[in-house]
């Protein structure tokens, strides 16, 4: 039976009170109340630019975010006993993020996922983007939003706490047209839900597809494989890819394939099934076509559960797709925040998005943004046990 989040926090509070009565410490069991964002220096870039880390807490969720890349450096939630652990993969130092190629926890833009050969045509004009994934452009190019220092301000509003992150991408950056003014808001509410609101405006027609690249391991960062995590995705179709992981244009049925997560199953059950798409991607690295399509408000689309700790993650979004990536290229050479190495399958991503290469597939939901309009999208992460 899944317990209500507030029941666990209340239980943790009682445990903390009992421990205090006995004269012992129980910091892990104490409930997480609302705390205003705290800013501290995390490091400096080679040119001397300061990078700060912001810490905030609400409803039992503890979140740490870097001004570099809008990166989620740590996200702690309690298990069924109220014990907190960091469930997001990351590093303990700035240099590792600067040199890294895994996009741990990053805010992704201007365009999440891949664009074939870094090319698209908009209003009859051809554009060539920076290519950084073989012949393709990935996550906005080699100097995407994950490499930028964002302006960050903390806020408290009612029972919520959060951060406003701002970045302006100039016309022509990484080959994209238009000056794009971007605002991303991270909010923790009193239930510990983590909400992401994306906004952007442009002065020229352009394409936009913003997302977040947090790697999840609900048993705890550095604890090992996520193959026993149980995943449910509300999608009866997915987008098969070519050898460069670019969608072929087909919207394939998941029924009868390892890509069927409609009823929920352990990730490891079919990850070695030998399906040609899995062999090509070294696991799962595909976009699922959400049954709900584009919606005016976020709707529940995926549930992730760790049977060991009891922790759950439920995701709601207004986007039409979600990229499920099973950490196929983690190779054991990366040392995470816990001091332990990350191997293949030690974390997974669930990136809410428009479909990869959408600028080149006119029949798919459009990623075009025009002057006078505002790009808006929301994704909500709800945690429980």
Secondary structure, 3 states (H helix, E strand, C coil): CCCCHHHHHHHHHHHHHHHHHCCCCCHHHCCCCCEEEEEEEEEECCCCCEEEEEEEEECCEEEEEECECCCEEEEEEECCCCCEEECECCCCCHHHHHHCCCCCCCEECCECCEEHHHEEEECCEEEECCCCECCEEECCCCCCHHHCECEEEEEEECCEEEEEEEEEECCCHHHCCCCEEEEEEEEECCCCCEEEEEEEEECCCEECECEECCEECCCCCCCCCCCCCEEEECCCEEECECCCCCECCCCEECCCCCCCCCCCEEHHHCCCCCCHHHHHHCCCEEEEECCCCCCCCCEEEEEEECCCCCCEEEEEECCCEEEEECCCCCCCCEECCCCCEECCCCCEEEEEECCCCHHHCCCCCCCEECCCCCEEEEEEEEEEC
